Amino acid sequence: MTEGKPPKIMIFGLDHNYDPDCHSFSTLLDQDRQMALLLGSIPFVHVHLARLTRKVTGLLCSSLEKFECDDDVMECDPISSKTLISSATGLKEMRVTHSASHWIGVDNCAAQFHNLDIDTQAQFVKPLFENNRKPDEVEIHNQDSKDAIISHYFYQSALILWPKNGSFYMDIHHRPDYLLDQMERGVLPNPLAIVRAMISQSNCTELIIYRLLNICPSLGAKTEALQLLKLMADKSIGVPSEDAAVLISEIECNLIGWPDCEDAINKLLTCKPYQQLCHFATLAKQLFFRNCISGFLSVANQTWNFLMEQFRTTGNFNNHNALISCIQMSVCIEEQSKLVNPSKSEQFLSCFVKLPLIEQCHIIIDLKDIYHKNATGQHFYLSLCRFVAVTFNTSSCKKSNITDCVVDLLRCFLVLDRHPVNIADIFIENVCRPNSCENNHLLEKLVASLHNLNLNTRMTNQLLDSRIAELSLLRKPEFTWSMKDVRFPDADKYPQIVEFLESAKKGATFKLDSIGSIQQAKDFIVYYFGVMEECVERGYSAMAEPLKKGKTISCVIVKTRHLHMALVQQFEAKMEELKRLERLRAFYETSHPSYVESELGGSTSQPQSLGASYGKTKAANPLRIKFKTPKKKKK
């Protein structure tokens, strides 16, 4: 089976124009039906019904009526792509092209052919596009400029045919999706020859290459698969997806072998190294799972080097998922290879210490599985956890808000070995350490999640005592018009408003340069003072209204008590929390008196977990228990 030369295409225009969305051979009328039956009876040709489009493009004349094509342009003979025609305004350079769409076969099934150059390959047999015919569609581009371009579209239903011996060429170059569908279904004879023919033509897209590569294992096409891998490298495709990584590993292990495809895969890795790091890690893991250790070490080490180079260049890891995959891969590298210097843990730790706290926490949470994988992963994970726990400082949490992940982070610390250092204890001590913040949100989050944490009694009491001490220092807010913690939007743009909100004044009038009309003043008020709840969240509460005196437009701003009322409500809620935590703290003292005494006396007895303490009480949730002091028995 050979690809052959491009066939000569013949086009017959039909007398009627049909709706391209529903036309078929069964809907043809009169002479059109007779023509279709006649051409379809020829045994050595393929016949298709399609809509032919003629596009005439040129410079826009002074009026649309003057834009008329000469008779020469509308003839049925093939036309060169560029033709000089005469118009009322002089010579205008025109471009005439043809295209076909909405293909239908004789079986009334859709059969789309793409990128077909009708101007050079086709012969117009029957007259098409009547002279002096008005265009079916007009498009004007850059109408307001001197270089405005106008395009006229003329549509014509037509029969298109070519010799059957050229059908293979047409399918290869203009309908490859159809061949791929047929090969994947296994209904085409000699599919290996079709694969070779499709590889030989240079118009293979990324999707076509991937589908061909997916067919190769079932055909045992080792040489063709290697050619496709090299073609992916030549076209700088690289490893475009996770599925492609899995497929490449399957072909390498089951079809080609690592020695033969090593060079091709190495070239793939250099195409888009920073964009495809996650896919490289997937490829390495798949090679490892398929027991191709040589291929795994080669791909994994190159991927790790790309990752470190990216951090040295940008100072950050752009893709979190790629980072997690690469770290998991590095653990396997140090476990499997004795020739590789086991310094990747230290190499990554030097980068890890430079990351923001929130990224460090998410890395620890997402890598919790490697702790139980092997000794290398355990040592690596302990190094990361120890650094975060020891260097943790609640005063730095304003820049990196880890409130949402602090519970998951503590869970990761609780599963670690307590010897020689209990990392969970160190972390809790740092969280409970007094700081300048009025409210330790991390401590509040952990105390609220005690029922979901399997903490021992000492840790629980430490968190409760710290939170109780913090809440005990709070005092009821006194009323003042000064709003010191205001976070006004666009504060740099309106410094006078910020200064007013921070002052003790109740009201003020402002003439703003950005306000030139009453409507602008109303928009300003709606945006900055329209929703009181949003204002309170920003640390201020005020109402505003526009004021017009002559041509001067101002905004009158008056503070309200809503912020003070919200602060009082927050204080009362914290006092309720304080009472609840004091009852809970008393519950633990009475439930575990011997343990509390031994802890205070320096005993080394093992602490009892919070979950175990629940079983000794009748209540399911100690947070809801109202503690009552026992009554003295009468003598």
Sequence and secondary structure as in RCSB ss.txt:
>XXXX:A:sequence
MTEGKPPKIMIFGLDHNYDPDCHSFSTLLDQDRQMALLLGSIPFVHVHLARLTRKVTGLLCSSLEKFECDDDVME
CDPISSKTLISSATGLKEMRVTHSASHWIGVDNCAAQFHNLDIDTQAQFVKPLFENNRKPDEVEIHNQDSKDAII
SHYFYQSALILWPKNGSFYMDIHHRPDYLLDQMERGVLPNPLAIVRAMISQSNCTELIIYRLLNICPSLGAKTEA
LQLLKLMADKSIGVPSEDAAVLISEIECNLIGWPDCEDAINKLLTCKPYQQLCHFATLAKQLFFRNCISGFLSVA
NQTWNFLMEQFRTTGNFNNHNALISCIQMSVCIEEQSKLVNPSKSEQFLSCFVKLPLIEQCHIIIDLKDIYHKNA
TGQHFYLSLCRFVAVTFNTSSCKKSNITDCVVDLLRCFLVLDRHPVNIADIFIENVCRPNSCENNHLLEKLVASL
HNLNLNTRMTNQLLDSRIAELSLLRKPEFTWSMKDVRFPDADKYPQIVEFLESAKKGATFKLDSIGSIQQAKDFI
VYYFGVMEECVERGYSAMAEPLKKGKTISCVIVKTRHLHMALVQQFEAKMEELKRLERLRAFYETSHPSYVESEL
GGSTSQPQSLGASYGKTKAANPLRIKFKTPKKKKK
>XXXX:A:secstr
        EEEEE SS   TTT  GGG  HHHHHHHHHHHT TTEEEEEEEEEEEEEEE  SSGGG    TTTTS
SS   SEEEEEETTEEEEEEEEEEEEEEEETTS B    S  HHHHEEE S  S TT   SEEEEESTTSTT EE
EEEEEEEEEEEEEGGGHHHHHHHH HHHHHHHHHHT SSSHHHHHHHHHHSTT  HHHHHHHHHHHHHHT HHHH
HHHHHHHHHTT    SHHHHHHHHHHIIIII HHHHHHHHHHHHTTSTTTTHHHHHHHHHHHHHTT HHHHHHHH
HHHHHHHHHHHHHHSS S HHHHHHHHHHHHHHHHH SSS S HHHHHHHHHTTS HHHHHHHHHHTGGGGGT H
HHHHHHHHHHHHHHHH  GGGGGTS  GGGHHHHHHHHHTS  SS  HHHHHHHHHHS  SSSS HHHHHHHHTG
GGS  BHHHHHHHHHHHHHHHHT       S  TT   TTTTT HHHHHHHHSS SEEEE  TT  SHHHHHHHH
HHHHS HHHHHHTT  EEEEEEEETTEEEEEEEE SHHHHHHHHHHHHHHHHHHHHHHHHHHHHHHSHHHHHHHH
TT      BHHHHHTTSS S GGG           
